[in-house]
Amino acid sequence: MKKRMGKRAKKFFFICLAVCFILLGNLHLRQAQASQGQVTILIDADMAQAALKRYQAAWDCGDPAQAAGYSIWCEQKNKAVFDKNSGRQRSVSVISFTGSSQLLLPYGVVLHDSDEKGCLLDKRTAKELIGDDHVIGAVLLIDGRECTIRGVFDSPRNLVLLPYTREGQEWGTEEQEGSLHGQTQEKGDADCWRITIQREIARTCRQTAERWMQTAGVTGRMVRLDLLTGVSWVREMLPGKFSDFDQIINNAVTKRDEILMLMQAEKTCLEMQCLSDWLEGVLFCFAGWLLLYIQGGKA
């Protein structure tokens, strides 16, 4: 009897463990899929300057609605960030953005570029720089610029998000070439420039990107993380007519090229976090279902 009870307890433990793995995997997959409502376009520094000028012109003309719905952003890696009060320093990635942080981080506190003195950072960096108390409202120094912390997020780690400043900027000059908020950026660092737009519900990611680039006069390549984290791209594989085999082949070739570009392009920390969430989610779900299968086979 005791031996039988021991086997039942052991089986119950492994079933509970499998369920926990599956739930944890689904949580990671949901985080990876949280960005599926957005479409990200990889652009070079010259195209970024053109897009920034267009964004700046919309604000200068008093038409912020024209600038809404997309965000131009750039990641600068290994930037020194200081806590103004304690003087502690950490090396992090800094993302400067236009528009709303919600396009980049769909969850957590939202920061708009109208708040030019605000910033967001991850909890781990906040704890290392400031401690557990009084994080919100603390002031950071980034390249001499004072930024007040408006909120924190769990992941990615070692990341600060801050809006670019419009005051005093002359986009397109030699001093500002390849820069955001007045910080010099090497022009060759093309893979770090991105434009993220809101996906149109009635259109696929590719259709949304192509339509927006044509309207905005922007050329670039899509960063197709949705090829791994979702199945919405399957719609793009379907031809107008099922008898159109040439279009099926062309769609397959396009998908191959997009996957190759995704593998070769330098990833930002946001994209690496999305891929990490997806991989961890798949592994946890696989481990959970494998445990259930094994326990079912022992029944």
C-alpha positions as CSV (number, residue, x, y, z in Angstrom):
1,M,0.0,0.0,0.0
2,K,2.8,2.5,1.0
3,K,4.6,1.7,-2.2
4,R,1.5,2.3,-4.3
5,M,0.9,5.6,-2.5
6,G,4.5,6.6,-3.1
7,K,4.1,6.0,-6.9
8,R,0.9,8.0,-7.0
9,A,2.5,10.9,-5.1
10,K,5.5,10.8,-7.5
11,K,3.2,10.7,-10.5
12,F,1.1,13.6,-9.1
13,F,4.3,15.6,-8.5
14,F,5.5,15.2,-12.1
15,I,2.0,16.0,-13.5
16,C,2.0,19.2,-11.4
17,L,5.5,20.0,-12.6
18,A,4.5,19.5,-16.2
19,V,1.5,21.8,-15.8
20,C,3.8,24.4,-14.3
21,F,6.2,24.1,-17.3
22,I,3.3,24.5,-19.7
23,L,1.9,27.5,-17.9
24,L,5.4,29.1,-17.7
25,G,6.0,28.4,-21.4
26,N,2.7,30.0,-22.4
27,L,3.6,33.1,-20.3
28,H,6.9,33.4,-22.2
29,L,5.1,32.9,-25.5
30,R,2.5,35.6,-24.7
31,Q,5.3,38.0,-23.9
32,A,7.0,37.2,-27.3
33,Q,3.7,37.6,-29.1
34,A,2.9,41.0,-27.3
35,S,4.8,42.8,-30.1
36,Q,2.8,41.2,-32.9
37,G,0.6,44.3,-33.1
38,Q,3.6,46.2,-34.3
39,V,5.7,46.1,-37.5
40,T,9.4,47.0,-37.3
41,I,11.4,48.2,-40.3
42,L,15.2,48.2,-40.4
43,I,16.6,51.4,-42.0
44,D,20.1,53.0,-42.5
45,A,21.3,56.3,-40.9
46,D,20.5,58.4,-44.0
47,M,16.9,57.1,-44.2
48,A,16.6,57.7,-40.4
49,Q,17.6,61.3,-40.9
50,A,14.9,61.7,-43.6
51,A,12.3,60.1,-41.4
52,L,13.3,62.3,-38.4
53,K,13.0,65.4,-40.6
54,R,9.5,64.3,-41.6
55,Y,8.6,63.7,-38.0
56,Q,10.0,67.1,-36.9
57,A,8.1,68.9,-39.7
58,A,4.9,67.4,-38.5
59,W,5.5,68.9,-35.1
60,D,6.6,72.2,-36.4
61,C,3.4,72.5,-38.5
62,G,1.3,71.8,-35.4
63,D,0.1,68.4,-36.7
64,P,1.2,65.8,-34.1
65,A,-1.5,63.4,-35.4
66,Q,0.6,63.0,-38.5
67,A,3.5,61.9,-36.4
68,A,1.5,59.5,-34.3
69,G,1.3,55.8,-35.0
70,Y,5.0,55.2,-35.5
71,S,8.2,55.5,-33.6
72,I,11.8,56.2,-35.0
73,W,14.3,54.7,-32.6
74,C,18.0,53.8,-32.3
75,E,19.8,51.7,-29.8
76,Q,23.2,52.7,-28.5
77,K,25.1,49.9,-26.7
78,N,27.4,50.2,-23.7
79,K,26.5,53.7,-22.7
80,A,27.5,55.0,-19.3
81,V,24.6,55.9,-17.0
82,F,25.1,57.6,-13.7
83,D,22.8,58.0,-10.7
84,K,23.0,61.8,-10.0
85,N,22.5,61.3,-6.2
86,S,25.0,58.5,-5.5
87,G,27.3,58.8,-8.5
88,R,27.1,55.0,-9.2
89,Q,27.6,54.1,-12.8
90,R,26.4,51.2,-15.0
91,S,27.0,50.4,-18.6
92,V,23.6,49.8,-20.4
93,S,21.9,50.0,-23.8
94,V,20.1,53.2,-24.4
95,I,17.2,53.5,-26.8
96,S,16.2,56.9,-27.9
97,F,12.7,57.1,-29.5
98,T,10.1,59.3,-31.0
99,G,6.4,58.9,-30.3
100,S,5.3,56.5,-27.6
101,S,7.3,53.8,-25.7
102,Q,4.2,51.6,-26.0
103,L,5.2,50.7,-29.6
104,L,8.5,49.4,-28.3
105,L,7.4,47.9,-24.9
106,P,3.7,47.0,-25.3
107,Y,3.5,46.4,-21.5
108,G,4.3,48.5,-18.4
109,V,4.5,52.2,-18.0
110,V,4.0,54.3,-21.1
111,L,6.4,57.3,-21.8
112,H,5.7,59.8,-24.6
113,D,8.4,61.9,-26.3
114,S,6.6,65.0,-25.1
115,D,8.1,64.2,-21.7
116,E,11.6,65.1,-22.7
117,K,13.0,64.9,-19.2
118,G,11.6,61.4,-18.5
119,C,13.0,57.9,-18.9
120,L,12.3,54.3,-18.3
121,L,14.7,51.6,-17.1
122,D,14.7,47.9,-16.1
123,K,14.3,46.9,-12.4
124,R,17.7,45.2,-12.2
125,T,19.6,48.3,-13.4
126,A,17.4,50.5,-11.1
127,K,18.3,48.4,-8.1
128,E,22.0,48.4,-8.9
129,L,22.1,52.2,-9.5
130,I,19.6,53.5,-6.9
131,G,18.5,50.6,-4.6
132,D,15.1,49.3,-3.6
133,D,13.6,52.6,-2.5
134,H,12.7,55.9,-4.2
135,V,13.4,54.7,-7.8
136,I,10.6,56.7,-9.3
137,G,11.6,60.3,-9.5
138,A,15.3,59.6,-9.2
139,V,17.6,61.4,-11.7
140,L,20.0,59.7,-14.1
141,L,22.8,61.4,-16.1
142,I,23.3,60.2,-19.7
143,D,25.9,62.1,-21.7
144,G,25.3,65.1,-19.4
145,R,21.5,65.0,-19.9
146,E,19.4,64.7,-16.8
147,C,16.5,62.2,-17.0
148,T,14.0,61.6,-14.3
149,I,12.8,58.0,-13.9
150,R,9.1,57.7,-14.7
151,G,8.8,53.9,-14.5
152,V,10.5,50.5,-14.5
153,F,10.0,47.3,-16.4
154,D,11.1,43.7,-15.9
155,S,12.8,43.0,-19.2
156,P,14.9,43.4,-21.2
157,R,17.7,44.0,-18.7
158,N,20.4,46.7,-18.8
159,L,18.2,49.0,-20.9
160,V,17.2,52.7,-20.6
161,L,14.5,54.2,-22.8
162,L,14.3,57.9,-23.2
163,P,12.6,60.3,-25.7
164,Y,14.7,62.3,-28.2
165,T,14.6,66.1,-27.6
166,R,13.3,68.4,-30.3
167,E,14.5,71.7,-28.9
168,G,17.6,73.0,-30.5
169,Q,18.0,70.2,-32.9
170,E,19.0,70.8,-36.6
171,W,18.5,67.4,-38.2
172,G,20.6,66.6,-41.2
173,T,23.6,68.8,-40.3
174,E,27.0,67.2,-40.1
175,E,27.2,67.4,-36.3
176,Q,23.8,65.7,-35.9
177,E,24.3,63.1,-38.7
178,G,23.3,59.7,-37.4
179,S,22.3,61.0,-33.9
180,L,19.3,61.2,-31.6
181,H,18.9,63.8,-28.8
182,G,22.3,65.4,-29.8
183,Q,24.4,62.3,-29.3
184,T,26.9,61.4,-32.1
185,Q,26.3,58.1,-33.7
186,E,28.6,56.5,-36.2
187,K,26.9,56.5,-39.6
188,G,27.9,53.0,-40.3
189,D,25.9,51.6,-37.4
190,A,22.9,51.1,-39.7
191,D,21.5,48.0,-38.2
192,C,20.7,49.8,-34.9
193,W,18.1,52.1,-36.6
194,R,14.5,51.1,-36.6
195,I,11.0,52.4,-37.3
196,T,8.2,50.7,-35.5
197,I,4.6,51.2,-36.8
198,Q,1.2,50.0,-35.6
199,R,0.0,47.1,-37.6
200,E,-3.3,47.5,-39.5
201,I,-5.8,44.9,-38.4
202,A,-7.1,44.3,-41.9
203,R,-3.6,43.9,-43.4
204,T,-0.7,41.5,-42.9
205,C,2.6,42.7,-41.5
206,R,4.1,42.9,-45.0
207,Q,1.2,44.8,-46.4
208,T,1.2,47.2,-43.5
209,A,4.9,47.9,-43.9
210,E,4.8,48.3,-47.7
211,R,1.9,50.7,-47.5
212,W,3.4,52.8,-44.8
213,M,6.8,53.0,-46.5
214,Q,5.2,54.0,-49.8
215,T,3.2,56.7,-48.1
216,A,6.1,58.0,-46.0
217,G,8.7,57.7,-48.8
218,V,10.9,55.4,-46.7
219,T,12.9,52.5,-47.9
220,G,13.9,49.7,-45.6
221,R,13.6,46.0,-44.7
222,M,11.2,44.4,-42.3
223,V,12.5,42.7,-39.1
224,R,10.2,39.6,-39.3
225,L,10.2,38.3,-35.7
226,D,6.6,37.2,-36.3
227,L,7.9,34.5,-38.6
228,L,9.0,32.7,-35.3
229,T,6.6,34.0,-32.7
230,G,3.3,33.7,-34.6
231,V,1.4,32.2,-37.5
232,S,-0.1,35.4,-39.0
233,W,2.5,35.2,-41.8
234,V,0.8,32.1,-43.2
235,R,-1.8,34.5,-44.9
236,E,1.1,36.0,-46.9
237,M,1.9,32.6,-48.3
238,L,-1.5,32.2,-49.9
239,P,-1.7,33.3,-53.6
240,G,-4.6,35.3,-55.1
241,K,-5.6,32.1,-56.9
242,F,-4.7,28.6,-55.7
243,S,-3.8,27.7,-59.3
244,D,-1.1,30.5,-59.4
245,F,1.9,28.3,-58.6
246,D,4.4,31.0,-59.6
247,Q,3.1,33.3,-56.9
248,I,3.4,30.4,-54.3
249,I,7.0,30.0,-55.3
250,N,7.6,33.8,-55.1
251,N,6.0,34.0,-51.7
252,A,8.2,31.1,-50.5
253,V,11.4,32.8,-51.8
254,T,10.3,36.0,-50.1
255,K,9.9,34.2,-46.8
256,R,13.3,32.6,-47.2
257,D,15.0,36.0,-47.8
258,E,13.2,37.5,-44.8
259,I,14.3,34.7,-42.6
260,L,17.9,35.0,-43.8
261,M,17.8,38.8,-43.2
262,L,16.5,38.2,-39.7
263,M,19.3,35.8,-38.9
264,Q,22.0,38.1,-40.4
265,A,20.9,41.4,-39.1
266,E,22.3,42.8,-35.8
267,K,19.7,42.4,-33.2
268,T,18.7,45.1,-30.7
269,C,18.1,44.1,-27.1
270,L,14.3,44.3,-27.7
271,E,14.5,41.8,-30.5
272,M,16.9,39.6,-28.6
273,Q,14.4,39.6,-25.6
274,C,11.5,38.6,-28.0
275,L,13.5,35.7,-29.4
276,S,14.6,34.7,-25.9
277,D,11.0,34.7,-24.7
278,W,9.9,32.6,-27.7
279,L,12.7,30.1,-27.3
280,E,12.1,29.7,-23.5
281,G,8.4,29.4,-24.1
282,V,8.8,26.6,-26.7
283,L,11.3,24.7,-24.5
284,F,9.1,24.9,-21.4
285,C,6.0,23.8,-23.3
286,F,7.9,21.0,-24.9
287,A,9.2,19.8,-21.5
288,G,5.8,20.0,-20.0
289,W,4.0,18.0,-22.7
290,L,6.9,15.5,-22.7
291,L,6.5,14.9,-19.0
292,L,2.7,14.4,-19.4
293,Y,3.4,12.0,-22.3
294,I,5.8,10.0,-20.2
295,Q,3.5,9.9,-17.2
296,G,0.6,8.9,-19.4
297,G,2.7,6.0,-20.8
298,K,3.4,4.7,-17.3
299,A,-0.3,4.7,-16.4
